[in-house]
């Protein structure tokens, strides 16, 4: 009998679905949001728009060189010789 791996190689246990929906108590309609370190963003009319806005949000932060607070850790690791900016030595 062939053994099946519990997790797909393409899917990590750390993967997070950042888009979610909830029903508005005011209108009764479903609203979509996305979650980032900076907070919850939305509401959007559907999941597709929430995902598109999330991608736009990511690109804006990349362009602004905002790494969500990870840069300071990379600098400390680099200073100690543990990190060369792209991969561990």
N, C-alpha and C positions, 0 to 999 in steps of 0.2 A: 504494500500500500504506500502510495506516494505521500510524503509529509508536506503539509502546506504551512508556509511561514505565516506567523500571525500578523505581520506588517508588510506592506508592499515596500519594495526598494525605493519607489518614487515618493512615498509618503513617510514623513518623519513623525515620530510621536510628539514632536514639538511644533508641528504645523498647526496653525491657528486659523480658523475661519473668522475673519474680521468683520464681515458684513452680517447684520442680523436685522430682524424685523420685530415690530410690536404693533398692536392695535391701538390707535389713538382713542383716548377716552372722550375727546371732543367730537370727532367726526365718525368714529367707528371704522375708519379705513385703516388698512395696513400701511405702516410707514417703515422705511428702510434707513439704516444708519451704518456707519463704519466706526470701528474702534481703533485708536492709535494711542501711543504713549501720552500724547497731549490731551486726550479726552475722547469723548463721543461726538461724532459729526453727523449731521443730518437735520432734518429728515429729507429723504428722497422718495420719489414715487415708486421706484421698483429696485430690485436687487441689481440689475444691470447698471442703472445710474449710480447706485452706491459704489459698486466696484469700479466704475469709470472714475468717479470722484476720488476714490482711494488711490488709484494709480496716479492721478493728477497730483494729489497731495504728496505722494512719494517722490515724484519727479521734481516738484517744487522744493522739497526738503533736500534732495540730492544736489540740485542746482545751488541752493543756499549753503551747501556743505554742513547741513544740520544732521548730525548722525544720531540723534536721540540720546546724547550723553555718553556715547561709547568712545568718542575721540580721546577723552582724558585717560581712559584705561589703556588705550593703545599707546599713548605717549609714555605712560609709566612702564608698560611692558617693554617698549622699545629702548628706553633708557637703561633698563636692566639687561638688555641683550636677549630678551625672550621673544621679541616680535619684530619683524623687519618691515612691517607695513602691509604685507600681502599674505605671508604664511609664517608659521612657527619655524624657528631655526632648529 
